[in-house]
Each structure stands twice: as structure tokens, then as C-alpha cells.
Amino acid sequence: MTVYVGNIPYAIRENEIAELFSKYGKIISIKIVTDKYSGRSKGYGFVEMETEEQEELAIKECNKYVIAGRSLVVVKAHLRKGYESNRKSD
């Protein structure tokens, strides 16, 4: 259950995103995507929630949430074509 988080201010760190999303359920993982050469945030990332219900609540409550003057874009993440999830099916 992974959500895409876009329009993240460059100065925001993963722990600040965790603080926001943890209000809506258990977080499995957080990853803010960074440039591999500079290490600078690219302004987007992913948050994996424990359940689909938590994911839906996080999307509802965090989409358009303003943090450091920027309005977050939070939507359900989709795997890119050609990529497979590392998680096993139940």
C-alpha cells in the first residue's frame, strides 16, 4: 500500500514526512528520492502504509496539505511497467 508524495519542499526530510503520515496509520517505509550525484531531494517520494484503509486515509488527509509553503500532491502509487514488487503475494 504505497502512496506517491509530490511537491515536497527540498528542505523537508523523511522524519518530517513520517511525522505527518504516522497520524493516519503504521508506516512500513518512507523514501524521498534524491539526485544520485548531488544527494539533493528531487521533491517527491513514497510512503508505504500497512493497510489499504490507512493508505486511503493518508491520501484523503495529506493531499493538498501545505508544508513549508508548498501543497503536497498525495496519490496512490503505481508500479512502472517492467517493475515487479519485492513483496510476496499472500
C-alpha positions, 0 to 999 in steps of 0.5 A: 500500500504505497502512496506517491508524495509530490511537491515536497519542499527540498528542505523537508526530510523523511522524519518530517514526512513520517511525522505527518503520515504516522497520524493516519496509520503504521508506516512500513517505509518512507523514501524521498528520492534524491539526485544520485550525484548531488544527494539533493531531494528531487521533491517527491517520494513514497510512503508505504502504509500497512493497510489499504484503509490507512493508505486511503486515509493518508491520501484523503488527509495529506493531499493538498496539505501545505508544508513549508509553503508548498501543497503536497500532491498525495496519490496512490502509487503505481508500479512502472511497467517492467517493475515487479514488487519485492513483496510476496503475494499472500 
